[in-house]
Amino acid sequence: MSAIEQDRWNAVWEADLDVLRNLRSNGDLPHIPRQIDVSFRGLIDALKRLKAAHSSFGFEVLEFIEADEQGEPWLFLARIQTADDDAIRDLTMTYLKIEDSFGVECDGWGCVGQTKE
């Protein structure tokens, strides 16, 4: 897989930092493992290939939608991990590599904040 261009990395990492800041401002304890879901959109054949390869990236399939209200396909993947900076940095690098490998677009990630030990 090719290296991620710095400008692209900076843009997506800044967006991910916004999510992390929001979680933390609401009392999230980033060291607690939780399910983090990632959504992808793109051509249906590309999403089907990613669905078949999901475990290679450490994910489970949450949902595959062949056509939403606008007729667009979506793939929702998830994995259990922490939400500390290093773990999210790894998640970001993973979804960028998935974009490059499958020709899909990550539409974001999310999780439920963990506020109790």
C-alpha positions as CSV (number, residue, x, y, z in Angstrom):
1,M,0.0,0.0,0.0
2,S,1.2,3.5,-0.8
3,A,2.1,6.1,1.8
4,I,-0.6,8.6,2.8
5,E,0.1,12.1,1.6
6,Q,0.7,14.5,4.4
7,D,-2.0,17.0,3.4
8,R,-4.6,14.3,3.2
9,W,-3.4,12.9,6.6
10,N,-3.6,16.4,8.2
11,A,-7.1,17.0,7.0
12,V,-8.6,13.7,8.2
13,W,-6.6,13.7,11.4
14,E,-7.9,17.2,12.3
15,A,-11.5,15.9,11.7
16,D,-10.7,12.9,14.0
17,L,-9.3,15.2,16.6
18,D,-12.6,17.1,16.6
19,V,-14.4,13.9,17.4
20,L,-11.9,13.1,20.2
21,R,-12.2,16.6,21.7
22,N,-16.0,16.2,21.7
23,L,-15.8,12.8,23.4
24,R,-13.4,14.1,26.0
25,S,-15.4,17.3,26.7
26,N,-18.3,15.0,27.6
27,G,-16.2,13.0,30.1
28,D,-15.0,10.1,27.9
29,L,-12.3,7.9,29.4
30,P,-10.3,7.1,26.3
31,H,-8.5,4.1,27.8
32,I,-11.7,2.0,28.1
33,P,-12.3,-0.3,25.1
34,R,-15.5,0.2,23.2
35,Q,-17.1,-0.6,19.9
36,I,-16.0,1.9,17.2
37,D,-18.0,1.9,14.0
38,V,-16.7,3.1,10.7
39,S,-18.9,3.7,7.6
40,F,-17.9,3.5,4.0
41,R,-19.6,4.4,0.8
42,G,-18.7,3.8,-2.8
43,L,-19.5,1.6,-5.7
44,I,-21.4,-1.5,-4.6
45,D,-18.8,-3.9,-6.0
46,A,-16.0,-2.2,-4.1
47,L,-18.1,-2.3,-0.9
48,K,-18.8,-6.0,-1.4
49,R,-15.0,-6.7,-1.8
50,L,-14.4,-4.7,1.4
51,K,-17.1,-6.6,3.1
52,A,-15.4,-9.9,2.1
53,A,-12.1,-8.7,3.4
54,H,-13.2,-6.9,6.6
55,S,-11.5,-9.3,9.0
56,S,-8.1,-8.6,7.4
57,F,-8.4,-5.1,8.9
58,G,-9.7,-6.2,12.3
59,F,-13.4,-5.3,11.7
60,E,-16.7,-7.0,12.0
61,V,-19.6,-6.2,9.6
62,L,-22.3,-4.2,11.3
63,E,-24.5,-3.6,8.3
64,F,-24.4,-3.6,4.5
65,I,-27.0,-1.5,2.8
66,E,-27.2,-2.1,-0.9
67,A,-29.4,1.0,-1.4
68,D,-30.3,3.7,1.1
69,E,-33.1,6.3,0.5
70,Q,-31.0,7.9,-2.2
71,G,-30.1,4.6,-3.8
72,E,-26.5,4.7,-2.4
73,P,-24.8,1.6,-1.0
74,W,-23.2,1.8,2.5
75,L,-21.0,-0.6,4.5
76,F,-20.8,-0.2,8.3
77,L,-17.8,-1.9,10.0
78,A,-16.9,-2.0,13.7
79,R,-14.1,-3.2,16.0
80,I,-13.5,-3.0,19.7
81,Q,-10.7,-0.7,20.7
82,T,-9.8,2.2,22.9
83,A,-10.2,5.9,21.9
84,D,-6.8,7.2,23.0
85,D,-4.8,9.2,20.4
86,D,-2.6,6.3,19.4
87,A,-5.5,3.9,18.9
88,I,-7.5,6.4,16.8
89,R,-4.3,7.3,14.8
90,D,-4.1,3.6,13.9
91,L,-7.8,3.5,13.1
92,T,-7.4,6.6,10.8
93,M,-4.4,5.0,9.0
94,T,-6.4,1.8,8.6
95,Y,-9.5,3.5,7.0
96,L,-7.2,5.6,4.7
97,K,-5.5,2.4,3.5
98,I,-9.0,0.8,3.0
99,E,-10.0,3.8,0.9
100,D,-6.9,3.4,-1.3
101,S,-7.1,-0.3,-1.5
102,F,-10.8,-0.6,-2.4
103,G,-11.7,2.7,-4.0
104,V,-14.2,3.6,-1.3
105,E,-14.7,6.6,0.9
106,C,-14.8,6.6,4.7
107,D,-17.7,8.7,5.8
108,G,-16.6,8.8,9.4
109,W,-16.3,6.9,12.6
110,G,-18.1,7.1,15.9
111,C,-18.6,5.5,19.3
112,V,-20.5,5.8,22.5
113,G,-18.4,7.7,25.1
114,Q,-17.3,5.7,28.0
115,T,-17.5,7.7,31.3
116,K,-17.4,5.0,34.0
117,E,-14.6,2.5,34.8
